[in-house]
Amino acid sequence: MSAPRPLADLASGAAQPLLELRGIAKRYGATRALDDVHLVARAGQVHALVGANGAGKSTLLHVLAGITRPSAGEILLDGQTVAFATPRDAARAGIASVHQELAVLPQLTVAENVWLAREPRTRIGTLDRREMRQRTAELLETYALPLHPDTVAGTLSVAGRQLAEVARALSGSARILTLDEPSAVLSWRERDRLFDIVRRLKRSGLLVLFVSHRLDEVFEIADRVTVFRNGSKVFEEDIASVTRDELVRHMVGHDVAERSARTSIAAGPGIAMHVRIARHGAAGVELALRTGEVLGLGGLVGAGRTRLARRLCGLERGVRAVYRGADGETFTVRSARQATRHGIVYLTEDRNRDGLFLNLSIVANASAASLGRIARGGWLSRRRELAAVTPIVERLRLVAASLRSPVRALSGGNQQKVLFGRALLARPRVLVCDEPTRGVDVGAREEIYALIESLAASGVAVVLISSDLKELLTLSHRVLVVRNAEVVAELPEGAGERDIVEASVPT
């Protein structure tokens, strides 16, 4: 890591800013992803970038990372104009990036991912695996990252792969670190560890550009905040001088009343389904899913909440879920196809790996689980498909130039809305939502909350996983605590975040 600038320089308001953007614009045809953006950011700061989905935050980070070339404007580092044709150019200039969509190669180890394309070599030019492993171990120890150099990345949870990305970013001589939704899949412990790292980097003189939809995090970690809306910068201020309500109003263009209490919609009295999950050689797990209930699954990241959710939907090999309905109907789910046929729908936490067909259109992605119902006689009418998808995505307020656009072109939050639209279009009896608001802005989050509540009110049994404990308690009628993919506790009415944490830790 390059030497930080003197602290005296950092304290001076007149000091040359480390990063300055002048008139940055990016256009895709008639769409303006960025429009005349001016930004000044100094070393030794955490500068937060916030805004609704599609506001331009990730596009700006891609410009800084050398992934996207701006249509207009210039970038200055220490007062000198720079231009990045490739991500390698940006890295050489000292810009390290952790993107919202993970780029870890699953077949490689943590050490191989950290040093990918920069592997240490022996004197004769061969790969020095011993040196690579040792340097990785030192890096992980320095930043207290709970990973092992030899772990194959594909076996890690989403949170583990996120931390591997952070390790890779910290392995170079960075002066600027960009973090795009870095805590979206982290537990509270991992998030606190990440924030400790960020504070340490700030003290060493780095500039950290931090994107998050979780405003509590922005107020906790940031020194200054810039708000984007529709590709333009609309507000900038020191975080100490702005209120949460003011920030939300600038983000969405109007007041948003965020909820703070548990949902007032009562769960239905009856049992919608009873399900027993059976694994060879292991005790089964039994759950009662009530009509119109939001059932929360709480626990630490790595506790097996996602494994349990996937087992409910027939997505884990060697596991079967046996459902029994209130009318005595019994069926077994061993595959995603069987689950969908019976109205058991899974909303994945990892949209890139398990959810989206990035090169296909928004329409094709949203309709993927419902083609059997939309098609007639084995023939899929594009008009019928579009007619089925349009009301759903309009309900979700999807921001897109066209529903025929590839889903790859959408922001992360709008990609999440496409996944949610697919789940809704499948007409679920049981909807399993795994981190449904990951990467979604505050306005869209409220819309998703309302959708979940309306589904429950219509009689759908909703199973909710969220690492945001406030969100879990706000939406759920009942919360089960999971450890090792098994239910270890059911929280009583009125339980709080501390109760989830305490029940999650083995005694």
DRENLOKE-365213 format. One record per residue (C-alpha): residue in one letter; x, y, z. Coordinates in steps of 0.1 Angstrom, whole numbers. Example, Ala and Ser with C-alpha at 12.3 -4.5 7.8 and 13.67 -1.06 7.14 Angstrom:
BEGIN
<pt residu="A" east="123" north="-45" up="78"/>
<pt residu="S" east="137" north="-11" up="71"/>
END
This chain:
BEGIN
<pt residu="M" east="0" north="0" up="0"/>
<pt residu="S" east="14" north="34" up="-9"/>
<pt residu="A" east="24" north="58" up="18"/>
<pt residu="P" east="-5" north="80" up="31"/>
<pt residu="R" east="-4" north="117" up="28"/>
<pt residu="P" east="6" north="137" up="59"/>
<pt residu="L" east="-21" north="141" up="85"/>
<pt residu="A" east="-15" north="179" up="85"/>
<pt residu="D" east="-25" north="179" up="48"/>
<pt residu="L" east="-56" north="159" up="55"/>
<pt residu="A" east="-68" north="183" up="82"/>
<pt residu="S" east="-64" north="213" up="59"/>
<pt residu="G" east="-95" north="222" up="41"/>
<pt residu="A" east="-73" north="238" up="14"/>
<pt residu="A" east="-54" north="206" up="8"/>
<pt residu="Q" east="-54" north="193" up="-28"/>
<pt residu="P" east="-83" north="168" up="-31"/>
<pt residu="L" east="-72" north="133" up="-38"/>
<pt residu="L" east="-101" north="127" up="-63"/>
<pt residu="E" east="-119" north="153" up="-84"/>
<pt residu="L" east="-146" north="146" up="-110"/>
<pt residu="R" east="-155" north="173" up="-135"/>
<pt residu="G" east="-185" north="170" up="-157"/>
<pt residu="I" east="-186" north="132" up="-159"/>
<pt residu="A" east="-213" north="119" up="-182"/>
<pt residu="K" east="-222" north="85" up="-195"/>
<pt residu="R" east="-249" north="79" up="-221"/>
<pt residu="Y" east="-263" north="47" up="-236"/>
<pt residu="G" east="-282" north="59" up="-266"/>
<pt residu="A" east="-309" north="81" up="-253"/>
<pt residu="T" east="-304" north="70" up="-217"/>
<pt residu="R" east="-283" north="92" up="-194"/>
<pt residu="A" east="-267" north="70" up="-168"/>
<pt residu="L" east="-246" north="100" up="-156"/>
<pt residu="D" east="-252" north="136" up="-164"/>
<pt residu="D" east="-225" north="163" up="-157"/>
<pt residu="V" east="-214" north="149" up="-123"/>
<pt residu="H" east="-189" north="170" up="-103"/>
<pt residu="L" east="-174" north="155" up="-72"/>
<pt residu="V" east="-145" north="164" up="-48"/>
<pt residu="A" east="-133" north="138" up="-23"/>
<pt residu="R" east="-103" north="139" up="0"/>
<pt residu="A" east="-79" north="113" up="14"/>
<pt residu="G" east="-86" north="101" up="49"/>
<pt residu="Q" east="-124" north="102" up="44"/>
<pt residu="V" east="-153" north="78" up="39"/>
<pt residu="H" east="-174" north="95" up="13"/>
<pt residu="A" east="-208" north="79" up="9"/>
<pt residu="L" east="-227" north="78" up="-25"/>
<pt residu="V" east="-264" north="72" up="-21"/>
<pt residu="G" east="-295" north="73" up="-43"/>
<pt residu="A" east="-324" north="52" up="-56"/>
<pt residu="N" east="-318" north="22" up="-79"/>
<pt residu="G" east="-306" north="34" up="-113"/>
<pt residu="A" east="-295" north="67" up="-99"/>
<pt residu="G" east="-260" north="63" up="-114"/>
<pt residu="K" east="-239" north="53" up="-83"/>
<pt residu="S" east="-226" north="20" up="-97"/>
<pt residu="T" east="-220" north="35" up="-131"/>
<pt residu="L" east="-198" north="61" up="-115"/>
<pt residu="L" east="-178" north="35" up="-97"/>
<pt residu="H" east="-174" north="16" up="-129"/>
<pt residu="V" east="-160" north="47" up="-145"/>
<pt residu="L" east="-135" north="51" up="-117"/>
<pt residu="A" east="-126" north="14" up="-119"/>
<pt residu="G" east="-119" north="16" up="-157"/>
<pt residu="I" east="-147" north="-7" up="-165"/>
<pt residu="T" east="-168" north="20" up="-182"/>
<pt residu="R" east="-154" north="49" up="-203"/>
<pt residu="P" east="-172" north="82" up="-197"/>
<pt residu="S" east="-189" north="99" up="-226"/>
<pt residu="A" east="-177" north="133" up="-213"/>
<pt residu="G" east="-158" north="149" up="-184"/>
<pt residu="E" east="-124" north="142" up="-167"/>
<pt residu="I" east="-110" north="125" up="-137"/>
<pt residu="L" east="-82" north="141" up="-116"/>
<pt residu="L" east="-60" north="124" up="-91"/>
<pt residu="D" east="-40" north="148" up="-70"/>
<pt residu="G" east="-48" north="175" up="-95"/>
<pt residu="Q" east="-36" north="155" up="-125"/>
<pt residu="T" east="-59" north="144" up="-152"/>
<pt residu="V" east="-60" north="106" up="-157"/>
<pt residu="A" east="-78" north="83" up="-181"/>
<pt residu="F" east="-85" north="46" up="-176"/>
<pt residu="A" east="-89" north="24" up="-207"/>
<pt residu="T" east="-90" north="-8" up="-186"/>
<pt residu="P" east="-94" north="-19" up="-149"/>
<pt residu="R" east="-57" north="-26" up="-149"/>
<pt residu="D" east="-51" north="11" up="-156"/>
<pt residu="A" east="-73" north="21" up="-126"/>
<pt residu="A" east="-55" north="-4" up="-104"/>
<pt residu="R" east="-21" north="9" up="-113"/>
<pt residu="A" east="-33" north="44" up="-104"/>
<pt residu="G" east="-43" north="31" up="-69"/>
<pt residu="I" east="-80" north="25" up="-73"/>
<pt residu="A" east="-92" north="-8" up="-58"/>
<pt residu="S" east="-128" north="-18" up="-62"/>
<pt residu="V" east="-152" north="-42" up="-45"/>
<pt residu="H" east="-183" north="-44" up="-68"/>
<pt residu="Q" east="-219" north="-52" up="-59"/>
<pt residu="E" east="-219" north="-83" up="-81"/>
<pt residu="L" east="-192" north="-107" up="-70"/>
<pt residu="A" east="-164" north="-116" up="-93"/>
<pt residu="V" east="-148" north="-144" up="-73"/>
<pt residu="L" east="-139" north="-175" up="-94"/>
<pt residu="P" east="-155" north="-204" up="-76"/>
<pt residu="Q" east="-131" north="-231" up="-88"/>
<pt residu="L" east="-100" north="-212" up="-73"/>
<pt residu="T" east="-89" north="-210" up="-37"/>
<pt residu="V" east="-91" north="-178" up="-17"/>
<pt residu="A" east="-54" north="-172" up="-22"/>
<pt residu="E" east="-57" north="-178" up="-60"/>
<pt residu="N" east="-86" north="-153" up="-62"/>
<pt residu="V" east="-67" north="-127" up="-41"/>
<pt residu="W" east="-36" north="-127" up="-64"/>
<pt residu="L" east="-53" north="-135" up="-97"/>
<pt residu="A" east="-33" north="-121" up="-126"/>
<pt residu="R" east="-7" north="-108" up="-100"/>
<pt residu="E" east="6" north="-142" up="-87"/>
<pt residu="P" east="40" north="-142" up="-70"/>
<pt residu="R" east="67" north="-160" up="-91"/>
<pt residu="T" east="99" north="-179" up="-83"/>
<pt residu="R" east="132" north="-169" up="-98"/>
<pt residu="I" east="126" north="-191" up="-128"/>
<pt residu="G" east="92" north="-177" up="-134"/>
<pt residu="T" east="70" north="-205" up="-121"/>
<pt residu="L" east="40" north="-198" up="-97"/>
<pt residu="D" east="52" north="-195" up="-61"/>
<pt residu="R" east="23" north="-211" up="-43"/>
<pt residu="R" east="40" north="-211" up="-9"/>
<pt residu="E" east="47" north="-173" up="-11"/>
<pt residu="M" east="11" north="-167" up="-24"/>
<pt residu="R" east="-4" north="-187" up="5"/>
<pt residu="Q" east="18" north="-170" up="31"/>
<pt residu="R" east="11" north="-135" up="18"/>
<pt residu="T" east="-27" north="-143" up="18"/>
<pt residu="A" east="-25" north="-156" up="53"/>
<pt residu="E" east="-8" north="-125" up="65"/>
<pt residu="L" east="-34" north="-103" up="47"/>
<pt residu="L" east="-63" north="-122" up="62"/>
<pt residu="E" east="-47" north="-120" up="97"/>
<pt residu="T" east="-39" north="-83" up="94"/>
<pt residu="Y" east="-76" north="-74" up="86"/>
<pt residu="A" east="-91" north="-101" up="108"/>
<pt residu="L" east="-109" north="-117" up="78"/>
<pt residu="P" east="-123" north="-151" up="88"/>
<pt residu="L" east="-111" north="-170" up="57"/>
<pt residu="H" east="-85" north="-196" up="50"/>
<pt residu="P" east="-61" north="-192" up="20"/>
<pt residu="D" east="-67" north="-228" up="8"/>
<pt residu="T" east="-105" north="-227" up="9"/>
<pt residu="V" east="-121" north="-232" up="-25"/>
<pt residu="A" east="-141" north="-201" up="-32"/>
<pt residu="G" east="-171" north="-220" up="-45"/>
<pt residu="T" east="-176" north="-236" up="-11"/>
<pt residu="L" east="-179" north="-202" up="6"/>
<pt residu="S" east="-212" north="-185" up="14"/>
<pt residu="V" east="-221" north="-153" up="-4"/>
<pt residu="A" east="-208" north="-134" up="26"/>
<pt residu="G" east="-175" north="-154" up="25"/>
<pt residu="R" east="-171" north="-146" up="-12"/>
<pt residu="Q" east="-177" north="-109" up="-4"/>
<pt residu="L" east="-149" north="-109" up="21"/>
<pt residu="A" east="-126" north="-126" up="-4"/>
<pt residu="E" east="-133" north="-97" up="-28"/>
<pt residu="V" east="-124" north="-73" up="0"/>
<pt residu="A" east="-92" north="-92" up="6"/>
<pt residu="R" east="-83" north="-89" up="-30"/>
<pt residu="A" east="-89" north="-52" up="-30"/>
<pt residu="L" east="-67" north="-47" up="0"/>
<pt residu="S" east="-39" north="-67" up="-14"/>
<pt residu="G" east="-26" north="-39" up="-37"/>
<pt residu="S" east="-12" north="-5" up="-32"/>
<pt residu="A" east="-46" north="12" up="-31"/>
<pt residu="R" east="-51" north="49" up="-24"/>
<pt residu="I" east="-88" north="48" up="-32"/>
<pt residu="L" east="-111" north="19" up="-23"/>
<pt residu="T" east="-147" north="18" up="-37"/>
<pt residu="L" east="-172" north="-4" up="-19"/>
<pt residu="D" east="-205" north="-10" up="-37"/>
<pt residu="E" east="-231" north="-25" up="-12"/>
<pt residu="P" east="-203" north="-43" up="7"/>
<pt residu="S" east="-224" north="-53" up="37"/>
<pt residu="A" east="-256" north="-65" up="18"/>
<pt residu="V" east="-249" north="-101" up="26"/>
<pt residu="L" east="-229" north="-98" up="58"/>
<pt residu="S" east="-240" north="-107" up="93"/>
<pt residu="W" east="-238" north="-80" up="120"/>
<pt residu="R" east="-205" north="-94" up="132"/>
<pt residu="E" east="-190" north="-94" up="97"/>
<pt residu="R" east="-203" north="-60" up="90"/>
<pt residu="D" east="-187" north="-46" up="122"/>
<pt residu="R" east="-154" north="-62" up="112"/>
<pt residu="L" east="-156" north="-47" up="78"/>
<pt residu="F" east="-164" north="-12" up="93"/>
<pt residu="D" east="-134" north="-16" up="116"/>
<pt residu="I" east="-112" north="-23" up="85"/>
<pt residu="V" east="-127" north="8" up="68"/>
<pt residu="R" east="-119" north="30" up="98"/>
<pt residu="R" east="-84" north="17" up="99"/>
<pt residu="L" east="-80" north="24" up="62"/>
<pt residu="K" east="-93" north="59" up="66"/>
<pt residu="R" east="-68" north="66" up="94"/>
<pt residu="S" east="-40" north="54" up="72"/>
<pt residu="G" east="-50" north="81" up="46"/>
<pt residu="L" east="-71" north="62" up="21"/>
<pt residu="L" east="-102" north="76" up="5"/>
<pt residu="V" east="-131" north="51" up="7"/>
<pt residu="L" east="-161" north="56" up="-16"/>
<pt residu="F" east="-190" north="38" up="0"/>
<pt residu="V" east="-223" north="29" up="-16"/>
<pt residu="S" east="-251" north="15" up="5"/>
<pt residu="H" east="-289" north="16" up="6"/>
<pt residu="R" east="-287" north="10" up="44"/>
<pt residu="L" east="-288" north="45" up="57"/>
<pt residu="D" east="-280" north="35" up="92"/>
<pt residu="E" east="-246" north="24" up="79"/>
<pt residu="V" east="-241" north="56" up="60"/>
<pt residu="F" east="-246" north="76" up="92"/>
<pt residu="E" east="-223" north="52" up="112"/>
<pt residu="I" east="-193" north="51" up="88"/>
<pt residu="A" east="-194" north="81" up="65"/>
<pt residu="D" east="-178" north="116" up="69"/>
<pt residu="R" east="-195" north="131" up="38"/>
<pt residu="V" east="-224" north="121" up="16"/>
<pt residu="T" east="-234" north="127" up="-20"/>
<pt residu="V" east="-269" north="120" up="-32"/>
<pt residu="F" east="-276" north="110" up="-69"/>
<pt residu="R" east="-310" north="110" up="-86"/>
<pt residu="N" east="-316" north="101" up="-123"/>
<pt residu="G" east="-278" north="102" up="-131"/>
<pt residu="S" east="-272" north="137" up="-115"/>
<pt residu="K" east="-257" north="148" up="-83"/>
<pt residu="V" east="-285" north="166" up="-64"/>
<pt residu="F" east="-271" north="170" up="-29"/>
<pt residu="E" east="-238" north="169" up="-10"/>
<pt residu="E" east="-231" north="176" up="27"/>
<pt residu="D" east="-210" north="165" up="57"/>
<pt residu="I" east="-229" north="136" up="73"/>
<pt residu="A" east="-230" north="154" up="106"/>
<pt residu="S" east="-251" north="182" up="91"/>
<pt residu="V" east="-279" north="162" up="75"/>
<pt residu="T" east="-308" north="142" up="89"/>
<pt residu="R" east="-320" north="108" up="78"/>
<pt residu="D" east="-354" north="122" up="66"/>
<pt residu="E" east="-336" north="149" up="46"/>
<pt residu="L" east="-313" north="123" up="30"/>
<pt residu="V" east="-343" north="101" up="20"/>
<pt residu="R" east="-362" north="131" up="5"/>
<pt residu="H" east="-332" north="140" up="-17"/>
<pt residu="M" east="-328" north="103" up="-28"/>
<pt residu="V" east="-364" north="97" up="-39"/>
<pt residu="G" east="-376" north="132" up="-45"/>
<pt residu="H" east="-404" north="130" up="-19"/>
<pt residu="D" east="-409" north="121" up="17"/>
<pt residu="V" east="-409" north="84" up="26"/>
<pt residu="A" east="-423" north="73" up="59"/>
<pt residu="E" east="-402" north="43" up="69"/>
<pt residu="R" east="-419" north="18" up="91"/>
<pt residu="S" east="-404" north="10" up="125"/>
<pt residu="A" east="-430" north="-14" up="140"/>
<pt residu="R" east="-439" north="-50" up="134"/>
<pt residu="T" east="-464" north="-56" up="106"/>
<pt residu="S" east="-500" north="-50" up="118"/>
<pt residu="I" east="-515" north="-76" up="94"/>
<pt residu="A" east="-525" north="-106" up="114"/>
<pt residu="A" east="-515" north="-141" up="102"/>
<pt residu="G" east="-543" north="-164" up="92"/>
<pt residu="P" east="-555" north="-189" up="119"/>
<pt residu="G" east="-550" north="-220" up="98"/>
<pt residu="I" east="-520" north="-241" up="88"/>
<pt residu="A" east="-514" north="-237" up="50"/>
<pt residu="M" east="-490" north="-265" up="49"/>
<pt residu="H" east="-470" north="-288" up="71"/>
<pt residu="V" east="-436" north="-297" up="57"/>
<pt residu="R" east="-410" north="-323" up="67"/>
<pt residu="I" east="-375" north="-320" up="53"/>
<pt residu="A" east="-357" north="-354" up="52"/>
<pt residu="R" east="-320" north="-360" up="45"/>
<pt residu="H" east="-304" north="-394" up="43"/>
<pt residu="G" east="-287" north="-403" up="76"/>
<pt residu="A" east="-299" north="-372" up="94"/>
<pt residu="A" east="-328" north="-361" up="115"/>
<pt residu="G" east="-355" north="-343" up="97"/>
<pt residu="V" east="-367" north="-307" up="102"/>
<pt residu="E" east="-405" north="-300" up="105"/>
<pt residu="L" east="-421" north="-267" up="99"/>
<pt residu="A" east="-457" north="-255" up="100"/>
<pt residu="L" east="-465" north="-228" up="74"/>
<pt residu="R" east="-496" north="-208" up="84"/>
<pt residu="T" east="-520" north="-192" up="60"/>
<pt residu="G" east="-511" north="-155" up="55"/>
<pt residu="E" east="-481" north="-157" up="77"/>
<pt residu="V" east="-446" north="-142" up="72"/>
<pt residu="L" east="-423" north="-167" up="89"/>
<pt residu="G" east="-389" north="-153" up="96"/>
<pt residu="L" east="-357" north="-174" up="96"/>
<pt residu="G" east="-330" north="-157" up="118"/>
<pt residu="G" east="-295" north="-165" up="126"/>
<pt residu="L" east="-259" north="-157" up="118"/>
<pt residu="V" east="-245" north="-157" up="83"/>
<pt residu="G" east="-234" north="-193" up="78"/>
<pt residu="A" east="-260" north="-207" up="102"/>
<pt residu="G" east="-277" north="-226" up="73"/>
<pt residu="R" east="-307" north="-204" up="68"/>
<pt residu="T" east="-302" north="-205" up="30"/>
<pt residu="R" east="-296" north="-243" up="31"/>
<pt residu="L" east="-329" north="-247" up="49"/>
<pt residu="A" east="-347" north="-224" up="25"/>
<pt residu="R" east="-333" north="-242" up="-5"/>
<pt residu="R" east="-343" north="-276" up="9"/>
<pt residu="L" east="-379" north="-263" up="12"/>
<pt residu="C" east="-378" north="-257" up="-25"/>
<pt residu="G" east="-361" north="-290" up="-36"/>
<pt residu="L" east="-329" north="-273" up="-45"/>
<pt residu="E" east="-305" north="-294" up="-26"/>
<pt residu="R" east="-294" north="-328" up="-39"/>
<pt residu="G" east="-303" north="-358" up="-17"/>
<pt residu="V" east="-330" north="-339" up="2"/>
<pt residu="R" east="-367" north="-342" up="-1"/>
<pt residu="A" east="-394" north="-320" up="13"/>
<pt residu="V" east="-427" north="-337" up="20"/>
<pt residu="Y" east="-457" north="-313" up="21"/>
<pt residu="R" east="-491" north="-319" up="36"/>
<pt residu="G" east="-518" north="-294" up="30"/>
<pt residu="A" east="-547" north="-285" up="52"/>
<pt residu="D" east="-570" north="-305" up="29"/>
<pt residu="G" east="-549" north="-336" up="33"/>
<pt residu="E" east="-531" north="-331" up="0"/>
<pt residu="T" east="-496" north="-346" up="2"/>
<pt residu="F" east="-468" north="-342" up="-23"/>
<pt residu="T" east="-430" north="-345" up="-23"/>
<pt residu="V" east="-406" north="-319" up="-37"/>
<pt residu="R" east="-371" north="-330" up="-49"/>
<pt residu="S" east="-365" north="-304" up="-76"/>
<pt residu="A" east="-372" north="-268" up="-85"/>
<pt residu="R" east="-396" north="-279" up="-112"/>
<pt residu="Q" east="-416" north="-300" up="-88"/>
<pt residu="A" east="-416" north="-271" up="-63"/>
<pt residu="T" east="-428" north="-246" up="-89"/>
<pt residu="R" east="-455" north="-270" up="-101"/>
<pt residu="H" east="-469" north="-270" up="-65"/>
<pt residu="G" east="-466" north="-233" up="-60"/>
<pt residu="I" east="-434" north="-234" up="-39"/>
<pt residu="V" east="-413" north="-205" up="-52"/>
<pt residu="Y" east="-378" north="-195" up="-42"/>
<pt residu="L" east="-364" north="-160" up="-45"/>
<pt residu="T" east="-326" north="-165" up="-44"/>
<pt residu="E" east="-301" north="-144" up="-25"/>
<pt residu="D" east="-275" north="-146" up="-53"/>
<pt residu="R" east="-291" north="-133" up="-84"/>
<pt residu="N" east="-260" north="-136" up="-107"/>
<pt residu="R" east="-251" north="-172" up="-98"/>
<pt residu="D" east="-286" north="-187" up="-92"/>
<pt residu="G" east="-312" north="-163" up="-105"/>
<pt residu="L" east="-307" north="-142" up="-137"/>
<pt residu="F" east="-300" north="-150" up="-173"/>
<pt residu="L" east="-279" north="-119" up="-178"/>
<pt residu="N" east="-279" north="-119" up="-216"/>
<pt residu="L" east="-317" north="-124" up="-219"/>
<pt residu="S" east="-343" north="-97" up="-218"/>
<pt residu="I" east="-362" north="-84" up="-187"/>
<pt residu="V" east="-393" north="-101" up="-201"/>
<pt residu="A" east="-376" north="-134" up="-206"/>
<pt residu="N" east="-361" north="-134" up="-171"/>
<pt residu="A" east="-394" north="-124" up="-154"/>
<pt residu="S" east="-414" north="-151" up="-172"/>
<pt residu="A" east="-389" north="-179" up="-169"/>
<pt residu="A" east="-408" north="-197" up="-141"/>
<pt residu="S" east="-442" north="-193" up="-157"/>
<pt residu="L" east="-437" north="-203" up="-194"/>
<pt residu="G" east="-460" north="-234" up="-190"/>
<pt residu="R" east="-489" north="-212" up="-180"/>
<pt residu="I" east="-482" north="-184" up="-205"/>
<pt residu="A" east="-476" north="-207" up="-235"/>
<pt residu="R" east="-505" north="-222" up="-255"/>
<pt residu="G" east="-500" north="-257" up="-270"/>
<pt residu="G" east="-463" north="-255" up="-266"/>
<pt residu="W" east="-461" north="-222" up="-284"/>
<pt residu="L" east="-449" north="-191" up="-266"/>
<pt residu="S" east="-465" north="-159" up="-278"/>
<pt residu="R" east="-442" north="-129" up="-272"/>
<pt residu="R" east="-473" north="-107" up="-270"/>
<pt residu="R" east="-489" north="-128" up="-243"/>
<pt residu="E" east="-455" north="-130" up="-225"/>
<pt residu="L" east="-451" north="-92" up="-225"/>
<pt residu="A" east="-488" north="-88" up="-214"/>
<pt residu="A" east="-482" north="-111" up="-184"/>
<pt residu="V" east="-449" north="-95" up="-174"/>
<pt residu="T" east="-458" north="-58" up="-178"/>
<pt residu="P" east="-482" north="-53" up="-149"/>
<pt residu="I" east="-458" north="-71" up="-125"/>
<pt residu="V" east="-428" north="-49" up="-133"/>
<pt residu="E" east="-449" north="-18" up="-133"/>
<pt residu="R" east="-461" north="-27" up="-98"/>
<pt residu="L" east="-425" north="-30" up="-88"/>
<pt residu="R" east="-416" north="3" up="-104"/>
<pt residu="L" east="-388" north="-12" up="-125"/>
<pt residu="V" east="-365" north="14" up="-140"/>
<pt residu="A" east="-356" north="3" up="-176"/>
<pt residu="A" east="-354" north="18" up="-211"/>
<pt residu="S" east="-373" north="-12" up="-225"/>
<pt residu="L" east="-386" north="-45" up="-212"/>
<pt residu="R" east="-368" north="-60" up="-242"/>
<pt residu="S" east="-334" north="-47" up="-228"/>
<pt residu="P" east="-310" north="-73" up="-215"/>
<pt residu="V" east="-313" north="-77" up="-178"/>
<pt residu="R" east="-275" north="-72" up="-176"/>
<pt residu="A" east="-280" north="-35" up="-184"/>
<pt residu="L" east="-301" north="-29" up="-152"/>
<pt residu="S" east="-288" north="-16" up="-119"/>
<pt residu="G" east="-284" north="-42" up="-91"/>
<pt residu="G" east="-316" north="-31" up="-74"/>
<pt residu="N" east="-336" north="-33" up="-106"/>
<pt residu="Q" east="-322" north="-67" up="-113"/>
<pt residu="Q" east="-335" north="-77" up="-79"/>
<pt residu="K" east="-369" north="-64" up="-89"/>
<pt residu="V" east="-369" north="-86" up="-120"/>
<pt residu="L" east="-363" north="-117" up="-97"/>
<pt residu="F" east="-391" north="-106" up="-75"/>
<pt residu="G" east="-414" north="-102" up="-105"/>
<pt residu="R" east="-406" north="-137" up="-116"/>
<pt residu="A" east="-416" north="-150" up="-82"/>
<pt residu="L" east="-448" north="-131" up="-82"/>
<pt residu="L" east="-457" north="-142" up="-118"/>
<pt residu="A" east="-454" north="-178" up="-107"/>
<pt residu="R" east="-484" north="-173" up="-84"/>
<pt residu="P" east="-469" north="-188" up="-52"/>
<pt residu="R" east="-487" north="-207" up="-24"/>
<pt residu="V" east="-454" north="-206" up="-5"/>
<pt residu="L" east="-429" north="-178" up="-13"/>
<pt residu="V" east="-394" north="-183" up="1"/>
<pt residu="C" east="-376" north="-149" up="1"/>
<pt residu="D" east="-339" north="-151" up="7"/>
<pt residu="E" east="-326" north="-115" up="13"/>
<pt residu="P" east="-353" north="-100" up="-9"/>
<pt residu="T" east="-342" north="-64" up="-4"/>
<pt residu="R" east="-305" north="-69" up="-10"/>
<pt residu="G" east="-292" north="-39" up="-31"/>
<pt residu="V" east="-326" north="-22" up="-31"/>
<pt residu="D" east="-331" north="15" up="-23"/>
<pt residu="V" east="-352" north="28" up="6"/>
<pt residu="G" east="-382" north="36" up="-16"/>
<pt residu="A" east="-382" north="2" up="-34"/>
<pt residu="R" east="-377" north="-15" up="-1"/>
<pt residu="E" east="-409" north="-1" up="12"/>
<pt residu="E" east="-426" north="-12" up="-19"/>
<pt residu="I" east="-413" north="-48" up="-15"/>
<pt residu="Y" east="-424" north="-48" up="22"/>
<pt residu="A" east="-459" north="-38" up="10"/>
<pt residu="L" east="-458" north="-66" up="-16"/>
<pt residu="I" east="-448" north="-92" up="10"/>
<pt residu="E" east="-476" north="-80" up="33"/>
<pt residu="S" east="-502" north="-80" up="5"/>
<pt residu="L" east="-492" north="-116" up="-5"/>
<pt residu="A" east="-496" north="-127" up="31"/>
<pt residu="A" east="-529" north="-110" up="33"/>
<pt residu="S" east="-540" north="-129" up="2"/>
<pt residu="G" east="-532" north="-162" up="19"/>
<pt residu="V" east="-496" north="-169" up="7"/>
<pt residu="A" east="-473" north="-184" up="33"/>
<pt residu="V" east="-441" north="-163" up="31"/>
<pt residu="V" east="-408" north="-175" up="45"/>
<pt residu="L" east="-384" north="-146" up="49"/>
<pt residu="I" east="-346" north="-146" up="54"/>
<pt residu="S" east="-329" north="-113" up="61"/>
<pt residu="S" east="-295" north="-104" up="76"/>
<pt residu="D" east="-312" north="-71" up="85"/>
<pt residu="L" east="-326" north="-80" up="119"/>
<pt residu="K" east="-348" north="-49" up="121"/>
<pt residu="E" east="-363" north="-59" up="87"/>
<pt residu="L" east="-368" north="-95" up="99"/>
<pt residu="L" east="-386" north="-84" up="131"/>
<pt residu="T" east="-406" north="-57" up="113"/>
<pt residu="L" east="-421" north="-81" up="87"/>
<pt residu="S" east="-424" north="-114" up="105"/>
<pt residu="H" east="-453" north="-126" up="125"/>
<pt residu="R" east="-431" north="-154" up="138"/>
<pt residu="V" east="-393" north="-158" up="139"/>
<pt residu="L" east="-374" north="-191" up="140"/>
<pt residu="V" east="-337" north="-191" up="148"/>
<pt residu="V" east="-316" north="-214" up="127"/>
<pt residu="R" east="-282" north="-230" up="134"/>
<pt residu="N" east="-266" north="-257" up="113"/>
<pt residu="A" east="-296" north="-256" up="90"/>
<pt residu="E" east="-319" north="-267" up="118"/>
<pt residu="V" east="-344" north="-247" up="139"/>
<pt residu="V" east="-331" north="-243" up="174"/>
<pt residu="A" east="-356" north="-217" up="188"/>
<pt residu="E" east="-388" north="-200" up="182"/>
<pt residu="L" east="-388" north="-164" up="195"/>
<pt residu="P" east="-418" north="-152" up="216"/>
<pt residu="E" east="-440" north="-123" up="206"/>
<pt residu="G" east="-422" north="-90" up="213"/>
<pt residu="A" east="-387" north="-104" up="209"/>
<pt residu="G" east="-359" north="-81" up="197"/>
<pt residu="E" east="-326" north="-81" up="178"/>
<pt residu="R" east="-307" north="-91" up="210"/>
<pt residu="D" east="-329" north="-122" up="213"/>
<pt residu="I" east="-321" north="-134" up="178"/>
<pt residu="V" east="-283" north="-129" up="184"/>
<pt residu="E" east="-283" north="-147" up="217"/>
<pt residu="A" east="-303" north="-176" up="204"/>
<pt residu="S" east="-280" north="-179" up="174"/>
<pt residu="V" east="-249" north="-184" up="195"/>
<pt residu="P" east="-243" north="-220" up="208"/>
<pt residu="T" east="-243" north="-222" up="246"/>
END
